[in-house]
Amino acid sequence: MLKYIFKRLVLLIPVILGVSILVFLVMHVFTTDPASIILGQHATAEQVANLREELGLNKPLYLQYFDFIGGVFKGSLGNSLITKTSVTGEILARFPATIELALAAIIIASIVGVIIGVISAVKQNSLVDYLSMVGALLGVSMPIFWLGLMLIILFSVKLHWLPVSGRIQIGMEPVHVTGFYLLDSLITGNMAAFKSSLQHLILPAIALASYSTAIIARMTRSTMLEIVKQDYIRTARAKGLYERVVILKHALRNALIPITTVIGLQLGSLLGGAVLTETVFSWPGVGSYTIDAILKSDYPVVQGSVMILAVVFVLVNLIVDLLYAYLDPRIKYS
């Protein structure tokens, strides 16, 4: 097991190099000169040239890349060109917000998706099955930013049930312990902050979970349909076991490996793909921070954010692979 984990961690190195090269080239070739953005449209060519030299942007691209990747392997992602603050510090300060949102979304998606998938498989070709699959199709097809806006209009503007944006009501932030507002509120016993943070989390979590819910539901249904036709399921039914025992204990348990794979992939995608959701709901996470940096051509911020999210995605998939051995004792890692 340890040897397998070590090999997977070693494979992080080429992944980091590949992602770093790709994002570095995209930012430097296809974006606006940050010096021009910082100084504004009335800046002279001399002022722009001086700032480029100060920021190190006049160096050849390969030297800029070596400076960047060298800092990455030393644990530093550099400083923002705009604010001059540490990119690592800024990302770490915002990452709990992104993780909290992604975890809430994947919990919603997993529970709802698995329930819908199991019901659809058990009641194959029924009205419930057709409605569930139509809902899954809508979930896959519906743009997250559009759904987010519709949720805001309905639940915030029309019904006034939930807040429009932000992570918590201003002035109610809990004492910082972990960076996760829900957890920090419970640890410190601040139930007012817990209620406020939960209310702010509901709409963005639902919007972000919509696509993943559909994917998990479809995977659960297809996997369950294959498993319920197996001989051991027929044997379990022939023994007189209750149908819910057959479905939940025998069928669903053996369907968990492909479902777990999809859930793990979706969690990795949610951590890196919450950009639109964070932007629509003004959620102060890594996604909205990255979008702001892209608009300002803040190279170090974008490069650092993408690098962090790529590493997290690979680590999430490693954890999912290790869960296989727990879900199916027949699986061994050497």
VEXDREN-2710 file (C-alpha; in Angstrom, 1 decimal):
% VEXDREN-2710
k/r/px/py/pz
1/MET/0.0/0.0/0.0
2/LEU/2.7/2.5/1.0
3/LYS/4.7/1.7/-2.2
4/TYR/1.6/2.3/-4.3
5/ILE/1.0/5.7/-2.5
6/PHE/4.6/6.7/-3.0
7/LYS/4.5/5.9/-6.7
8/ARG/1.3/7.9/-7.2
9/LEU/2.9/10.9/-5.3
10/VAL/6.0/10.7/-7.5
11/LEU/3.7/10.9/-10.6
12/LEU/2.6/14.3/-9.3
13/ILE/5.9/15.7/-10.5
14/PRO/5.2/15.3/-14.3
15/VAL/1.6/16.4/-13.7
16/ILE/2.8/19.6/-12.0
17/LEU/5.3/20.3/-14.8
18/GLY/2.7/19.7/-17.5
19/VAL/0.1/21.9/-15.9
20/SER/2.7/24.6/-15.1
21/ILE/3.9/24.8/-18.7
22/LEU/0.4/24.9/-20.1
23/VAL/-0.9/27.6/-17.8
24/PHE/2.3/29.6/-18.1
25/LEU/2.1/29.7/-21.9
26/VAL/-1.6/30.5/-22.0
27/MET/-1.2/33.4/-19.6
28/HIS/1.9/34.9/-21.3
29/VAL/0.8/34.4/-24.9
30/PHE/-3.0/35.0/-24.9
31/THR/-3.5/37.7/-22.2
32/THR/-3.0/41.4/-22.0
33/ASP/0.3/42.9/-20.7
34/PRO/-0.3/43.3/-16.9
35/ALA/2.0/46.4/-16.9
36/SER/-0.5/48.2/-19.3
37/ILE/-3.4/47.2/-17.0
38/ILE/-1.7/48.4/-13.9
39/LEU/-0.7/51.8/-15.3
40/GLY/-3.9/52.4/-17.3
41/GLN/-4.5/53.5/-20.8
42/HIS/-2.9/56.9/-20.4
43/ALA/0.6/55.5/-19.5
44/THR/3.5/56.2/-21.8
45/ALA/5.5/53.5/-23.5
46/GLU/8.5/54.4/-21.3
47/GLN/6.4/54.0/-18.1
48/VAL/5.2/50.6/-19.3
49/ALA/8.7/49.5/-20.2
50/ASN/10.0/50.5/-16.8
51/LEU/7.3/48.7/-15.0
52/ARG/7.8/45.6/-17.1
53/GLU/11.5/45.6/-16.1
54/GLU/10.6/46.1/-12.4
55/LEU/8.2/43.1/-12.5
56/GLY/10.6/41.0/-14.5
57/LEU/8.3/40.7/-17.5
58/ASN/11.0/41.8/-19.9
59/LYS/13.0/38.6/-19.3
60/PRO/12.8/35.8/-21.9
61/LEU/9.8/33.4/-21.4
62/TYR/12.0/30.4/-20.5
63/LEU/13.7/32.4/-17.7
64/GLN/10.4/33.6/-16.4
65/TYR/9.2/30.0/-16.4
66/PHE/12.3/28.7/-14.6
67/ASP/11.8/31.4/-11.9
68/PHE/8.2/30.4/-11.5
69/ILE/8.7/26.6/-11.4
70/GLY/11.7/26.9/-9.2
71/GLY/9.6/28.8/-6.7
72/VAL/6.9/26.1/-6.9
73/PHE/9.3/23.4/-5.8
74/LYS/10.5/25.6/-3.0
75/GLY/7.0/26.0/-1.8
76/SER/6.5/29.6/-3.1
77/LEU/4.0/30.7/-5.8
78/GLY/5.4/34.2/-5.9
79/ASN/3.7/37.5/-5.3
80/SER/0.7/39.1/-7.0
81/LEU/1.7/41.7/-9.6
82/ILE/-1.2/43.9/-8.6
83/THR/-1.3/43.7/-4.8
84/LYS/2.3/42.5/-4.1
85/THR/1.0/40.1/-1.6
86/SER/2.0/36.4/-1.3
87/VAL/0.0/34.2/-3.7
88/THR/0.4/31.2/-1.4
89/GLY/-1.0/33.1/1.5
90/GLU/-3.9/34.5/-0.4
91/ILE/-4.9/31.1/-1.8
92/LEU/-4.6/29.4/1.5
93/ALA/-6.8/32.1/3.1
94/ARG/-9.5/31.6/0.4
95/PHE/-9.2/27.8/0.0
96/PRO/-11.4/26.9/3.0
97/ALA/-14.3/28.7/1.4
98/THR/-13.9/26.8/-1.8
99/ILE/-13.5/23.5/0.0
100/GLU/-16.6/24.2/2.2
101/LEU/-18.7/25.0/-0.9
102/ALA/-17.4/21.9/-2.9
103/LEU/-18.0/19.5/0.1
104/ALA/-21.5/20.8/0.6
105/ALA/-22.2/20.4/-3.1
106/ILE/-20.8/16.9/-3.4
107/ILE/-22.7/15.8/-0.3
108/ILE/-26.0/17.1/-1.8
109/ALA/-25.1/15.5/-5.2
110/SER/-24.1/12.2/-3.7
111/ILE/-27.2/11.8/-1.5
112/VAL/-29.7/13.0/-4.1
113/GLY/-27.9/11.4/-7.1
114/VAL/-27.7/7.9/-5.5
115/ILE/-31.3/8.0/-4.2
116/ILE/-32.6/9.0/-7.6
117/GLY/-30.4/6.4/-9.4
118/VAL/-31.4/3.5/-7.1
119/ILE/-35.1/4.4/-7.4
120/SER/-34.8/4.7/-11.2
121/ALA/-33.1/1.3/-11.5
122/VAL/-35.6/-0.5/-9.2
123/LYS/-38.6/1.1/-11.0
124/GLN/-37.1/0.8/-14.5
125/ASN/-39.3/2.0/-17.4
126/SER/-41.8/3.5/-14.9
127/LEU/-43.0/7.1/-14.8
128/VAL/-40.6/7.7/-11.9
129/ASP/-37.7/6.4/-14.0
130/TYR/-38.5/8.6/-17.0
131/LEU/-39.0/11.7/-14.8
132/SER/-35.7/11.0/-13.0
133/MET/-33.7/10.6/-16.3
134/VAL/-35.3/13.8/-17.7
135/GLY/-34.3/15.6/-14.6
136/ALA/-30.7/14.2/-14.9
137/LEU/-30.6/15.3/-18.6
138/LEU/-31.7/18.8/-17.5
139/GLY/-29.0/18.8/-14.8
140/VAL/-26.3/18.0/-17.3
141/SER/-27.5/20.5/-19.9
142/MET/-28.4/23.4/-17.6
143/PRO/-25.6/26.1/-17.3
144/ILE/-24.6/26.5/-13.7
145/PHE/-24.5/30.3/-13.9
146/TRP/-28.0/30.4/-15.3
147/LEU/-29.3/28.1/-12.6
148/GLY/-27.6/30.2/-10.0
149/LEU/-29.2/33.4/-11.3
150/MET/-32.7/31.7/-11.3
151/LEU/-32.2/30.5/-7.7
152/ILE/-31.2/34.0/-6.7
153/ILE/-34.3/35.5/-8.4
154/LEU/-36.7/33.0/-6.9
155/PHE/-35.4/32.4/-3.3
156/SER/-33.7/35.8/-2.7
157/VAL/-35.4/38.4/-4.7
158/LYS/-39.0/37.0/-4.9
159/LEU/-39.4/35.0/-1.7
160/HIS/-36.7/36.6/0.5
161/TRP/-35.9/33.3/2.1
162/LEU/-32.1/33.2/1.5
163/PRO/-29.3/35.8/1.0
164/VAL/-28.2/36.9/-2.4
165/SER/-24.5/36.6/-2.1
166/GLY/-21.5/36.4/0.2
167/ARG/-20.4/33.7/2.7
168/ILE/-21.9/35.1/5.9
169/GLN/-23.6/38.3/7.1
170/ILE/-21.1/41.1/7.5
171/GLY/-19.9/41.4/11.1
172/MET/-21.0/37.8/12.1
173/GLU/-17.7/36.0/11.1
174/PRO/-16.9/33.3/13.7
175/VAL/-13.5/33.2/15.4
176/HIS/-11.0/31.7/13.0
177/VAL/-10.1/28.1/14.0
178/THR/-10.2/26.0/10.8
179/GLY/-11.3/28.6/8.2
180/PHE/-14.6/26.6/7.6
181/TYR/-17.3/28.9/8.8
182/LEU/-19.8/26.1/9.6
183/LEU/-17.3/24.2/11.6
184/ASP/-15.8/27.2/13.3
185/SER/-19.3/28.3/14.4
186/LEU/-20.0/25.0/16.0
187/ILE/-16.6/24.8/17.7
188/THR/-17.0/28.3/19.2
189/GLY/-20.7/27.8/20.0
190/ASN/-21.7/30.7/17.8
191/MET/-25.1/29.5/16.5
192/ALA/-26.0/32.8/15.0
193/ALA/-22.9/32.6/12.7
194/PHE/-23.7/29.0/12.0
195/LYS/-27.2/29.9/10.8
196/SER/-26.0/32.8/8.7
197/SER/-23.2/30.8/7.1
198/LEU/-25.6/27.9/6.4
199/GLN/-28.2/30.2/4.8
200/HIS/-25.5/31.7/2.5
201/LEU/-24.2/28.2/1.6
202/ILE/-27.5/26.7/0.5
203/LEU/-28.0/28.4/-2.9
204/PRO/-24.4/28.2/-4.3
205/ALA/-24.2/24.6/-3.1
206/ILE/-27.4/23.6/-4.9
207/ALA/-26.3/25.4/-8.1
208/LEU/-22.9/23.8/-8.0
209/ALA/-24.3/20.3/-7.2
210/SER/-26.8/20.3/-10.1
211/TYR/-24.4/18.8/-12.7
212/SER/-22.8/16.3/-10.4
213/THR/-26.2/15.1/-9.2
214/ALA/-27.2/14.3/-12.7
215/ILE/-23.9/12.5/-13.4
216/ILE/-24.1/10.4/-10.2
217/ALA/-27.7/9.6/-10.7
218/ARG/-27.1/8.3/-14.3
219/MET/-24.1/6.2/-13.2
220/THR/-25.9/4.8/-10.2
221/ARG/-28.9/3.8/-12.4
222/SER/-26.8/2.1/-15.1
223/THR/-24.6/0.2/-12.5
224/MET/-27.6/-0.9/-10.5
225/LEU/-29.4/-2.2/-13.6
226/GLU/-26.4/-4.4/-14.4
227/ILE/-26.0/-5.7/-10.8
228/VAL/-29.7/-6.5/-10.2
229/LYS/-29.5/-9.0/-13.1
230/GLN/-26.7/-10.9/-11.5
231/ASP/-27.2/-14.5/-10.2
232/TYR/-26.4/-13.6/-6.5
233/ILE/-29.2/-11.0/-6.5
234/ARG/-31.7/-13.6/-7.8
235/THR/-30.4/-16.0/-5.1
236/ALA/-30.9/-13.4/-2.4
237/ARG/-34.5/-12.9/-3.6
238/ALA/-35.1/-16.6/-3.8
239/LYS/-34.0/-16.9/-0.1
240/GLY/-36.9/-14.7/0.8
241/LEU/-34.9/-11.6/1.8
242/TYR/-36.8/-8.3/1.9
243/GLU/-36.4/-6.3/-1.3
244/ARG/-34.9/-3.3/0.5
245/VAL/-32.2/-5.7/2.0
246/VAL/-31.5/-7.1/-1.5
247/ILE/-31.2/-3.6/-3.0
248/LEU/-29.4/-1.8/-0.3
249/LYS/-27.1/-4.5/1.2
250/HIS/-26.3/-6.6/-1.8
251/ALA/-26.9/-4.6/-5.0
252/LEU/-26.0/-1.1/-3.9
253/ARG/-22.9/-2.2/-1.9
254/ASN/-21.5/-3.9/-5.0
255/ALA/-22.3/-0.8/-7.1
256/LEU/-20.3/1.5/-4.9
257/ILE/-16.9/1.2/-6.7
258/PRO/-18.0/2.9/-10.0
259/ILE/-20.2/5.3/-8.0
260/THR/-17.3/6.2/-5.7
261/THR/-15.1/6.8/-8.8
262/VAL/-17.6/9.2/-10.2
263/ILE/-18.1/11.0/-6.9
264/GLY/-14.3/11.4/-6.5
265/LEU/-13.9/12.8/-10.0
266/GLN/-16.8/15.1/-9.4
267/LEU/-15.4/16.4/-6.1
268/GLY/-12.1/17.1/-7.9
269/SER/-14.0/18.9/-10.6
270/LEU/-16.0/20.9/-8.1
271/LEU/-12.9/22.1/-6.3
272/GLY/-11.5/23.4/-9.6
273/GLY/-14.7/24.2/-11.4
274/ALA/-16.5/26.4/-8.8
275/VAL/-15.4/29.5/-10.7
276/LEU/-18.8/30.4/-12.2
277/THR/-20.7/29.6/-9.0
278/GLU/-18.3/31.7/-6.8
279/THR/-18.6/34.5/-9.3
280/VAL/-22.4/34.5/-9.5
281/PHE/-22.8/34.3/-5.7
282/SER/-19.8/36.5/-4.8
283/TRP/-18.4/33.6/-2.9
284/PRO/-14.9/34.6/-1.6
285/GLY/-13.1/31.4/-2.7
286/VAL/-10.2/30.5/-5.0
287/GLY/-12.4/30.6/-8.1
288/SER/-13.5/34.2/-7.8
289/TYR/-10.0/35.2/-6.8
290/THR/-8.7/33.5/-10.0
291/ILE/-11.3/35.1/-12.2
292/ASP/-10.3/38.5/-10.9
293/ALA/-6.7/37.8/-11.5
294/ILE/-7.4/36.6/-15.1
295/LEU/-9.1/39.9/-15.8
296/LYS/-6.1/41.8/-14.5
297/SER/-3.6/39.5/-16.2
298/ASP/-2.1/38.8/-12.8
299/TYR/0.2/35.9/-13.9
300/PRO/1.4/34.6/-10.5
301/VAL/-2.1/34.4/-9.1
302/VAL/-3.6/32.4/-12.0
303/GLN/-0.6/30.1/-12.3
304/GLY/-0.6/29.5/-8.5
305/SER/-4.3/28.8/-8.3
306/VAL/-4.3/26.4/-11.2
307/MET/-1.3/24.6/-9.8
308/ILE/-2.9/24.2/-6.4
309/LEU/-6.2/22.9/-7.9
310/ALA/-4.3/20.4/-10.1
311/VAL/-2.5/19.0/-7.1
312/VAL/-5.7/18.7/-5.1
313/PHE/-7.5/17.0/-8.0
314/VAL/-4.8/14.4/-8.2
315/LEU/-4.8/13.8/-4.4
316/VAL/-8.6/13.4/-4.4
317/ASN/-8.3/10.7/-7.1
318/LEU/-5.6/9.0/-5.0
319/ILE/-7.9/8.9/-2.0
320/VAL/-10.7/7.5/-4.2
321/ASP/-8.4/4.7/-5.4
322/LEU/-7.4/3.9/-1.8
323/LEU/-11.1/3.7/-0.9
324/TYR/-11.5/0.8/-3.4
325/ALA/-9.6/-1.6/-1.1
326/TYR/-12.1/-0.7/1.8
327/LEU/-15.2/-1.1/-0.4
328/ASP/-14.0/-4.4/-2.0
329/PRO/-11.5/-6.4/0.2
330/ARG/-10.6/-8.4/-3.0
331/ILE/-8.7/-5.4/-4.3
332/LYS/-5.1/-5.3/-3.2
333/TYR/-2.4/-2.6/-3.9
334/SER/1.2/-3.8/-4.3
END
